[in-house]
Amino acid sequence: MNVHEYQAKEILKKYGIPIPDFGVAANEKEVREVIKALGLKEAVIKIQVHAGGRGKAGGVKFAKSPEEIVKVAKELIGMKLVNNQTGPQGVIAHRVMISLPVDIEKEYYIGAIIDRENARPVIIASPEGGMEIEEIAAKTPEKILTLPIGLDGSLKPYHALRLTNFMGWKKEQAKMGRKIASGLAKAFIDTDASLLEINPLITTPTGEILALDAKLGVDDNALFRQSEIATMYDPSQQSESEVAAKQFDLAYIALDGNIG
């Protein structure tokens, strides 16, 4: 089961991972409440859907004034995203995430998955972020580091040191980087995740390390012990067939074509 970006960020915040302030809105009234609560003069507005490619499709926009934030948010709420990840039916954004903009010095990638071949959870990190990790692996595999995660969600100190050196972080940034990697590893195990990634993870000109985007997929078979995450299920992001299959606890994979 996938969750929305804002939900993944709320989970990561519980593990000490620094994230720029944000709010979520489904209508104009909520947009104005977010602007007031965060004191926004400008903002990044992102549609909340279970698919990537939002920026290329016009689902991520920058607004330079409170009124422009309202205008852009109203345009994005209800937007239908159609790309190779959604299929021809597309998905509709019922909410937007409104974030405090930050200056980016450099982008990185860090994530956690299950290494099926070696039957263990691993962290994957790269000093090249902002693009699909598969693209990095294909073009520059030497820029990817893979490290094991303990079954208790721990990251060994020497692995954390290796990671910070690989990413090029020093002094305070290295300390922050170790904390983020350890928090990510712990969150991955605690949530029974199949995928947890921050892309991009960024450094700012003032030396901060922040998670700008987050993605979380949880093993459906573990949802019985993830009651809080189970409530985050959004049927509007799936086809009618997938929703019906979930109601009857069936595994369902949609395929094109016909038989016979």
C-alpha positions in Angstrom: 0.0 0.0 0.0 1.3 3.4 -1.0 0.7 6.6 1.0 0.8 10.2 -0.1 4.0 12.3 0.2 2.6 14.4 3.0 1.8 11.2 5.0 5.3 9.8 4.4 6.8 13.1 5.6 4.7 13.0 8.8 6.1 9.6 9.5 9.7 10.6 8.8 9.3 13.6 11.1 8.7 11.2 14.0 12.1 9.7 13.3 13.9 13.0 13.6 14.3 13.6 9.8 14.3 17.4 9.1 11.6 18.5 6.7 10.6 22.0 5.6 7.3 23.2 7.1 4.2 22.3 5.1 0.5 22.0 5.2 -2.2 20.1 3.3 -5.3 21.5 1.8 -8.3 20.2 -0.2 -10.2 23.5 -0.7 -9.6 27.3 -0.7 -10.6 27.7 2.9 -7.9 25.1 4.0 -5.4 26.8 1.7 -5.8 30.1 3.4 -5.6 28.4 6.8 -2.2 26.9 5.8 -0.9 30.3 4.6 -1.9 31.9 7.9 -0.6 29.0 10.0 2.8 29.0 8.3 3.0 32.7 7.7 3.7 32.1 4.0 4.7 34.9 1.6 5.6 32.4 -1.1 5.3 28.6 -1.4 5.8 25.4 -3.4 2.5 23.7 -4.2 2.5 20.0 -5.1 -0.4 17.8 -6.1 -0.8 14.7 -3.9 -1.2 11.6 -6.0 0.3 8.1 -5.9 2.5 8.6 -8.9 5.7 10.2 -9.9 6.3 12.7 -12.8 4.3 15.4 -11.1 6.7 18.2 -12.0 6.9 17.3 -15.7 3.0 17.2 -15.8 2.6 20.6 -14.2 1.7 19.3 -10.8 4.4 21.2 -8.9 4.3 25.0 -9.0 5.9 27.9 -7.2 3.8 30.9 -6.0 5.3 34.2 -5.1 2.5 35.8 -3.0 -0.3 34.6 -0.7 -2.9 35.3 -3.3 -0.9 33.5 -6.0 -0.6 30.5 -3.6 -4.4 30.5 -3.3 -4.8 30.8 -7.1 -2.3 28.0 -8.0 -3.6 25.7 -5.3 -7.2 26.1 -6.6 -6.0 25.2 -10.1 -4.1 22.1 -8.9 -6.8 20.7 -6.6 -8.8 18.4 -8.9 -6.0 18.1 -11.5 -5.9 14.7 -13.3 -2.4 13.3 -13.8 -2.0 10.9 -16.7 1.4 9.3 -17.4 3.1 5.9 -17.8 2.8 5.3 -14.0 -0.9 6.0 -13.8 -2.1 4.3 -17.0 -4.5 5.9 -19.4 -7.2 6.4 -16.7 -5.0 8.7 -14.7 -5.4 9.7 -11.1 -7.0 12.8 -9.6 -5.4 15.0 -7.0 -7.9 15.8 -4.2 -5.3 17.6 -2.1 -2.2 19.7 -2.4 0.8 20.0 -0.2 1.9 23.6 0.4 5.5 23.9 1.5 7.9 26.6 2.6 10.4 27.0 -0.2 14.1 26.4 0.5 17.3 27.2 -1.3 19.1 24.1 -2.7 22.8 23.8 -2.8 23.0 20.1 -3.8 20.6 17.2 -4.3 21.2 13.6 -3.0 19.3 10.3 -2.9 18.7 8.0 0.1 16.2 5.2 0.4 15.6 1.8 1.8 14.3 -1.4 0.1 14.3 -5.2 0.6 17.2 -6.8 -1.2 15.3 -9.9 -2.4 18.5 -11.6 -3.7 20.2 -11.5 -0.3 17.0 -11.5 1.7 17.8 -8.4 3.8 16.8 -4.8 4.1 19.3 -2.3 2.8 19.9 1.4 2.5 20.7 2.8 -0.9 22.5 6.2 -1.1 23.8 8.4 -3.9 25.4 11.8 -4.0 23.3 12.3 -7.2 19.7 13.0 -6.4 16.7 14.5 -8.1 16.4 11.7 -10.6 15.2 8.1 -10.6 17.6 5.8 -8.8 17.3 3.3 -11.7 18.6 6.0 -14.0 21.6 6.6 -11.7 22.3 2.9 -11.5 22.2 2.6 -15.3 24.4 5.6 -16.1 26.8 5.8 -13.1 26.6 2.7 -10.9 29.7 3.7 -9.1 27.7 6.6 -7.5 25.5 4.2 -5.6 26.2 2.8 -2.2 24.3 -0.1 -0.6 24.5 -0.9 3.1 22.7 -3.5 5.2 20.1 -2.6 7.8 19.7 -4.6 11.0 16.5 -6.4 11.5 15.9 -4.1 14.5 16.2 -1.1 12.2 19.8 -0.3 13.3 22.6 1.0 11.1 26.1 0.0 12.3 28.3 3.0 13.2 31.0 2.1 10.7 28.3 1.8 8.0 27.0 5.2 8.9 30.5 6.6 8.7 31.0 5.0 5.3 27.8 6.5 4.1 28.7 10.1 5.2 32.1 9.8 3.5 30.5 8.5 0.3 28.1 11.4 0.3 30.8 13.9 0.9 29.4 15.2 4.2 31.8 16.6 6.8 31.6 17.8 10.4 28.1 19.0 11.3 26.6 17.8 8.0 28.1 14.3 8.6 26.5 14.3 12.1 23.1 15.3 10.5 23.6 12.7 7.7 24.2 9.9 10.2 21.1 10.9 12.1 19.0 11.0 8.9 20.3 7.6 7.7 19.7 6.0 11.1 16.2 7.5 11.3 15.3 6.2 7.8 16.6 2.7 8.6 14.5 2.6 11.8 11.4 4.0 10.1 11.7 1.4 7.3 11.7 -1.5 9.7 9.1 -0.1 12.1 6.6 0.6 9.3 7.0 -2.8 7.5 7.9 -0.8 4.4 8.7 -2.3 1.0 10.1 1.0 -0.1 11.0 4.2 1.7 12.9 6.9 -0.1 13.9 10.6 0.1 14.5 12.0 -3.3 15.8 14.6 -3.3 17.6 14.9 0.1 19.2 18.3 -0.1 21.8 20.5 1.5 21.1 24.3 1.7 23.6 27.1 1.5 23.5 27.4 5.3 24.6 23.8 5.7 21.2 22.2 6.6 20.2 18.8 5.3 16.5 18.5 4.5 14.1 15.9 3.0 12.3 17.6 0.1 10.3 14.7 -1.2 9.4 11.3 0.3 7.8 8.1 -0.9 6.6 5.2 1.3 5.2 1.8 0.3 4.1 -0.6 3.0 3.8 -4.4 2.7 0.0 -5.1 2.4 0.5 -8.3 4.4 1.7 -6.3 7.4 -1.1 -3.8 7.5 -2.8 -5.8 10.3 -0.1 -4.5 12.7 0.2 -1.1 11.1 -3.2 0.3 12.1 -2.3 4.0 11.8 -0.8 3.5 8.3 -3.8 1.4 7.2 -6.1 4.5 7.8 -4.0 6.4 5.2 -5.4 4.2 2.4 -6.8 6.3 -0.4 -9.1 4.4 -2.7 -9.3 7.4 -5.1 -5.8 6.6 -6.2 -6.7 3.1 -7.5 -8.9 1.7 -10.2 -12.4 0.3 -9.3 -11.0 -3.2 -9.8 -8.1 -2.7 -7.4 -10.4 -1.2 -4.8 -12.9 -4.1 -5.1 -10.0 -6.6 -4.9 -8.7 -4.9 -1.7 -12.2 -5.2 -0.1 -12.1 -8.9 -0.5 -8.4 -9.2 0.5 -7.4 -10.4 -3.0 -4.1 -10.0 -4.8 -4.9 -8.2 -8.1 -2.6 -7.1 -10.9 -4.2 -5.3 -13.9 -2.9 -6.4 -17.4 -3.6 -5.0 -20.8 -5.1 -7.1 -23.7 -7.6 -9.9 -23.7 -7.7 -13.7 -23.7 -9.3 -15.8 -26.4 
